[in-house]
Amino acid sequence: MSAATNYLELKLLDHLVGNATYTPGTLYLALATAVADPEAGTFTEVTDSGTGYVRQSLASSNWAAAASGSVTTSGNVQFPTATANYGTVTHIAIADDSAQGGGNVLITQALTSSKTVENGDTFVVNTGNLTVNLT
């Protein structure tokens, strides 16, 4: 996963050259049914109205140590069981706020395969299946 938004790129550059400190805090994984503009972080998030969907926390303990230009999840990231259809999930996003539509989107990425999530399904990103690259 390596589609950093313009927001994240600018924050990292300012941090790198000492113009500002950037510490985003807890990150959250979001599910999207479409992405309009990956660089702007504009996406259509799964609705939280009646579906049981909520963004999932990606605490620092969820990640293995960075190596070879990337960092990978070290544990499963599991969303609640859907209480209504999510629709077809095509992308994931990492944001700096837990609220649906809130905060800043840092990274977006298309899934290798889209996944239709229906009532009763549980969407899980298995250990090692979410990788962020800086290349």
KOLTI-235894 format. One record per residue (C-alpha): y, z, x. Coordinates in steps of 0.001 Angstrom, whole numbers, padded with zeros to 6 digits, always signed. Each point is the difference from the previous one (the first is absolute). Example, Ala and Ser with C-alpha at 12.3 -4.5 7.8 and 13.67 -1.06 7.14 Angstrom:
// KOLTI-235894
-004500+007800+012300
+003440-000660+001370
***
This chain:
// KOLTI-235894
+000000+000000+000000
+003218-001041+001678
+002642-001250-002439
+002857+002382+000815
+002991-000212-002310
+003491-000677+001299
+000838+003634-000809
-002726+001302+002325
+000817-002470+002768
+003649+001095+000062
-000912+003704-000067
-002421-000438+002918
+002508-002013+002029
+002751+002587-000522
-002464+002746+000975
-001144-001912+003090
+003494-000498+001402
+001208+003489-000933
+002427-000982-002768
-001806+002246-002496
-003081+002150-000298
-002591-001277-002441
-002632+002348-001405
-001210-001209-003407
-002014+003107-000911
-003008-000374-002271
-001010-003569-000742
-001577-001192-003239
-002363-002838-000786
+000905-002092-003037
-001962-002719-001796
+001661-003238-001065
-000913-002859-002283
+002486-002339+001700
+002499-000102+002866
+003173-002003-000545
+001535+000462+003457
-002012+001783+002712
+002955+000288+002394
+002140+001631-002684
-002918+002160-001178
+000323-001336-003538
-003266+000366-001889
-001463+000579-003457
-001660+003401+000104
-002882+000973-002259
+001496+001789-002975
-000370+003757-000207
+000513-000014-003768
-003330+001051-001520
-002149-001308+002877
-000389+003173+002068
+001415-001871+003016
+002020+001893+002618
+000874-000866+003585
-002277+001685+002515
+001202+002089+002927
-000631-001290+003524
+000498+003162+002036
-000156-000226+003781
-003518+001458-000221
-001070-003192-001841
+000451-002086+003161
-001954-000369+003229
+001993-000092+003258
+001702-003328+000658
-001744-002345+002419
+000417-003647+000991
+003113-000471-002122
-001417+001351-003243
-000803+003153-001932
-002821+000278-002556
-000823+002431-002782
-002473+002704+000953
-000977+000965-003542
-000335-001494-003464
+003135-000431-002100
-001096+000382-003613
+002098-000641-003085
-000702+001869-003259
-002489-001517-002424
+001856-002525-002144
+000545+001145-003590
+001085-003539-000933
-000101-003352+001766
+002135-000293+003151
-000322-003783-000024
-000851-002009+003092
+001084+001763+003184
+001030-002627+002562
+002005+002026+002533
+000539+003453+001377
+003265+001495+001154
+000970+003013+002070
+003122+001785-001233
+001869+003179+000904
+000084+001486-003525
-002719+001092-002412
+001789-001192-003144
-000919-003367-001432
+002787-002407+000938
+001636+002703+002118
+000974+000194+003618
-000125-002715+002608
-002871-002418+000445
-000978-000116+003662
-002956-002381+000033
-001650-002396-002444
-003226-001878+000467
-002304-002168-002086
-003512+001284-000528
-002805-002007+001585
-001342-000400-003554
+001823+000749-003233
-001572+002748-002090
+000157+000301-003775
+000212+003696-000879
-001052+000774-003545
-000155+003159-002078
-002490+002374+001677
+000192-001653+003449
+001059+001821+003153
+001869-001923+002709
-000908+001234+003482
+001138-001160+003429
-002939+000967+002173
+000320+001586+003434
+001097-002563+002557
+000953-002649-002573
+003757+000530+000239
+001517-000987+003311
+003671-000252+000956
+000780-002256+002961
+003038-000334+002219
-000572-003254+001821
***
